[in-house]
Amino acid sequence: MHEEKSNQSWQSLAFVWAGAMICVPSLMIGGTLVTGMSFIQALLTGLIGYGIIVVLMILQGMQGTDLHKPTVSTASQVFGKVGSQKIISIILMIACLGWFGIQANVCGQAFSTFLATYGVELPIQLSSLIWGIIMLVSALYGIKFLNILNYVAVPILVITCVYGVVVSISNTAGGSIFDYQGSGELSMASGLAITIGSFALGAVIAGDYSQYCGSRRDVVKAAALGILPSGVLMIGVGAVLTITAGTADIAEVFMGIGSPILGVIALILATWTTNAVNAFSGGLAMINVFDISKEKEKIAVAVAGGIGTILAVVGILNYFVPIMSVLSAMVPAVAGVMIASYWVVQKGDPAKWAPVNGVNWLGIISWLIGAGVASAPVILSFFPALPQLPNQPLIGIVLSFICYLIGRKVFAKQTNVEITKVEE
C-alpha cells in the first residue's frame, strides 16, 4: 500500500519548496535584516535561519514519509487526535490571518505608492481595504482563475527581481553593497527569529507535502536543495534592492527599480495569488478550530479573509518583526514535542507509532511551556517599562523537547497506557 503512495520525486518536492520561497515575504525578510545589520551578516543570518528550518523540515518530513500521513495525523500520537487537530488548526489559522493582513497591506501600499507617482492620492488604508476585498472574493469564487494567475505571477516576480538587481548594481558600485553595514540595531538572535518565523509553519507541516516521497533521502534532498539556495537568494535580492532604494518599504523599493508599472504589477500579482490561499487555508483551519460544519466553508473563508483585511487596514505591516518573532516562538515548539516523541521515544521506528484518542495533555502542556517562554521577550517588548528579555528564537523548541521527555519519564506509566490506545 505504501508503495502505491510513494510516487513523488524529490525534484518535484524541491520545486514546491523553492516556489514557496520565491515570494514577497522573502524579499521583506532581506530588507528587514539589512536595515539593522550588514549585508554579509544578513546573508549569514538567512543561511543559518533557513538551515535550522531545513533541519526541522527533514525531521518532520521524514515522519510523514515513514507513516504516509499528513501532519495532523502524525501529531495525533503526541497531542492526541482532538488535541492535534485543534493545535495545528489554531496555529494555521493565526498564521494565515496574519499573513493575509500583511500581504494585503503590502499590496495596498504598493498601489497607493504607484498612484502617487501620477499625482493620484489614495489612502493606504482604503487601498488595503479594496485589495483585501478583491483577494477575498477571488478566494471564494476564483480558484481556477487564481491557479492560472499563479503561473503568471511567479515568473513576473522573478523577472522584476532580476531586473531590479541588475539596475541597482549598474547604478551602484558592487563593493559598496558588500561593504554596507546597516544601523547595527538588529542582533543575530532577532534576525534569526525573523527568518525562522517566516517559514516555521512550513517546516512543521512539511509532512503534508513529503508523505508521498519514496524515502527519507528524498526528504533531505528536497528540503536542502529547495529551501536554502532560493531562500538565501531571495534574502540577498531583498537586501540589495533595499540598500539601493534606501528604504525597507517593499512598495517603495519596487516603485524605485526603474519601472513602476512592472513593480506594481509584480507585487499585486504575487500578493494576490498568495493571499487567496491564505484566506482559503485560514477558513478551513477555522472550521476545525470551532467545529463549523463543512457546508459553511465559504462563510468561514469569508470571515478569515475579512479579519485579515481588517488587520491590513489597521496597518499590521508595521508589526512585521514582532509577528515573525511570535511565530518563531509558537510554531517550532510543536516540532519540538513531535521530534522528542518520534525520534527519541520511538527512535524513529514507525512500527512504534500509534495515535492517542482524545487529548494527550503531556504533549499540549509541553508545547505551551515552550511557546509561552519563547513568546515572553516579544510580549514584553510592547511594554518598555517592564524588564526586557533577550530574544532567543530556539528556546521554545528546546524547552518543549525537554519538557516532553521529562514529563514522559515522570508520568511513564500513564503515558505508556495512553500510547497503546491504537486506532481501531
Secondary structure, 3 states (H helix, E strand, C coil): CHHHHCCECHHHHHHHHHHHHCCHHHHHHHHHHHHHCCHHHHHHHHHHHHHHHHHHHHHHHHHHHHHCCCHHHHCCCCCCHHHHHHHHHHHHHHHHHHHHHHHHHHHHHHHHHHHHCCCCCCCHHHHHHHHHHHHHHHHHHCHHHHHHHHHHHHHHHHHHHHHHHHHHHHHCCHHHHHCCCCCCCCCHHHHHHHHHHHHHHHHHCHHHHHCCECCHHHHHHHHHHHHHHHHHHHHHHHHHHHHHHCCCCHHHHHHCCCCHHHHHHHHHHHHHHHHHHHHHHHHHHHHHHHCCCHHHHHHHHHHHHHHHHHHHHCCHHHHHHHHHHHHHHHHHHHHHHHHHHHHHHCCCCHHHCCCCCCCCHHHHHHHHHHHHHHHHHHHHHCCCCCCCCCCCCCHHHHHHHHHHHHHHHHCHHHHHHHCCCCCC
